[in-house]
């Protein structure tokens, strides 16, 4: 996770060899990296919550 923050601060891109490819977030795809024992990208993982919060 710290390497992702460092890369993002330096290059505006958090990708590095220890993570799966992390596409830029857009409202259409909602790509979010889930940091855990095995990291993964999930798409619109919080859609229901965001719908509850409204526009």
N, C-alpha and C positions, 0 to 999 in steps of 0.2 A: 504494500500500500504506500509506503513512504517513497519508493521509486516512482510510482505513478504520480504522486504529488510533485516530486522534484522534476520529473520530465514535463509535467504540465506547466510548472512555473518557468522552466527554461525554454520550452519549445511550443507551448500551447497545445501539447499533445501528450496524453498520459501513457500511451502505449510503450511497452518495453518487453523484453524477452520472457519475463516471468508471468505475463498475463495473456489470456486469449485476446485476439484482436478486438479492440474496443472502438466501435464506430462513434462518430460525433452524435450527440443527442439532437433529435429533431422532434417536433410535436407529432409528426406523422409516424415515426417508428418508436420513439420513447426508449432508446437503448440506454440501459443503466447497468453498470458493473456491480455485481453482488460479490463483495469480498468475504470469503469464508475459507475453510480448509481447501476447497477447490473453488476457485473464482470462476464466475460465468457471467455472460451478458444476458440480461432478460429484457424483453420488449414489453413496454406498458405493464410492468409488474404491479404497479400501484393504480391502475386505471379506475378501479372501484372507489378507492379513497379520493382520487382527484375529482371524480364525478360527484361525490358527496360534498366536496368543498365548493363546487360550482365554478363559474367563470372568474 
